């Protein structure tokens, strides 16, 4: 079976739920940006030095398949939606790292190669969140999915800081 189907040559693509929509549809923009985020996280995994960061990023990538799948489903219900518990899991990670790091001001992002990769992923996550919010004006998007993306950007930020702190390279902006 080839990945070349030629079915999108006229500017349409298929959703998980079977409908054909324009490739620039807000829904496609939303799940496409989540896919882009997943790729950036995959790249970051090759740079991070802390084993726990790598483990958490693996976990997040599995979650992102569910996020994208749900966004690619217009009708009916998605089989494994992101739940409130998923967002709470990310929040617990963030709170634990915040307590360990004790951040005391604005930080300069990207002080190490691995934190720079995580910071790029964070900004793509914020863009994905904006795309989902745009979609939510016209279509139903579950609150746990929106919350998950918001918590994920927080998590990517704090993981970047943990990677910097592990090398003594966490640097604050001086006013």
N, C-alpha and C positions, 0 to 999 in steps of 0.2 A: 504494500500500500504506500503510495507516494504522499508526501505532505503537500505537493502541488495539486490543488483541486481546480483552480481557475474559476471557482465560484465567486470570488471576490473581485474579479477583474472590472466589474462595472461599478465598484464603490460600495457594495453591500457586503455585510458579514452576517454570520449566523450566531445567534445567542445560544447559550446552553439549553434554554427552554424551547429552542426550535425556530423562533421567529427570525426573519431577515430584517436587518436595520442598516441604515447608512453607517459607514465606517467612522463618520464624525459625530455620531449620536452621543449625547452626554453619557449614556450608560457605557458605551464603548470607551469613551475618554476616561471614565472613572476606573473601569477594570483594567484598561490598558496602562494607566498610571500605576495601579497596584502591581501589575506585572513588571513594570519598569523598576519599581521599588524593590520587588523580590529579586531582580537581577543585581541591583546595587548591593543588597544585603548579601547575596551570594558572593559577590566580589569582595566585600568587606571581610567575610569569613576567612579568606586567604591571607589577610593582613593581621587580624587580631591576634594578640599574644596570650590573653587570658582564656583558659579552657572553659571557664563558666560563660564568658561572653560568647564563645563559639557555640556552646550548648544552647544558650538562650536564642541565638540567631537561628539555629536549626529549628527550634520550636516555633519561632515566629514565621519562618518560611512555610511550615506546614499550615499554620493559621492563615497565611495569606492566600493559599490555594482556596480555602473556604471563603474568604472575603471576596476574592475575584469571582469564584463560582456563584456566590449569592448575587453579586452585582450583575453577572451575565445571565441572570434568570429574571425575566420580566413577568411571566405568568406562573401561577401555582406557587408552591412553597419549595424553597431549596432544602435539600435533604439533610445538610449538616450546617445550619446557620451559626454564625458567630454569636455567642451568648454573653450575657452580663458577666458571667464567671470568667470569661476570657479576658475582658477588660480589667476585671479585678485582679487577675493573676499578674498582668503587666504592672498595674498600680502597686502591687505588693513588692515587685522587683524594684521599682523606682523608689519607693519609700525606704527599702533596705539600703540601697546604694546611697541615697541622700543622707541617711544616718551615718553610714560609714565614711562618706567623703566630707561631710560638713561644709558644703560650698558656702562661700562668704562674699560673693559678688559676681559680677559679669565675667565670663571667661572668654579668652581668645580661642576660637575654634580651630581644630586641625593642627595641634602642636606635635602630633606624631603621624606617620603615614596611616596607621590603623584608625586613629580618631578622626582624621580627615575623611576617610572612607565612610565612617559611621555618620559624620556630620553631613556629607552629601546625601546619604540615605535618609537622614532626618529631614532634609529640605524637600526631597522627593516625596516623603511621607506627608509632609504638610501640603504639597501640591495635590496629592491623591485625596487628602481630606477636603481640600477646596473643590475638587471635581465631584466628590460625593455630595457635598453640600449643594452644589449647583444642581445635581441630579435630583436631590431631595425636594427641590422646589416644584418639580414636575411629576415625580414618581415617589412611591413609598420606599423609604430606606429605613430599615430597622434602627432604632436608637442604639442598641448594643454594637452594631457595626460602626456607626459614627463615633461612638465612644472608644471603641477599640483603636481606631486610627489615631485619635487624639492621644490616647495613652501610649501608643507605639512611638509617636514622635518624642514624647517625654522620655521613654525608655532608651531610644537611640541616643538622645542627648546625654543621658546619665551614663550609659555604657561607654560613650566616647570619653567622658571625663574620668571614668574608672580606668580606662586604658592609659590615659595620660598620667593619672596619679600613680599607677603602678611603675611608671618610669621616671617619676619625679618631674614631670613636664607639664603639670596643670598650671596654667598661667592666667592670672586675672588681669582685666583691663584696669589700668590706673586712670583715675579721673584727673 
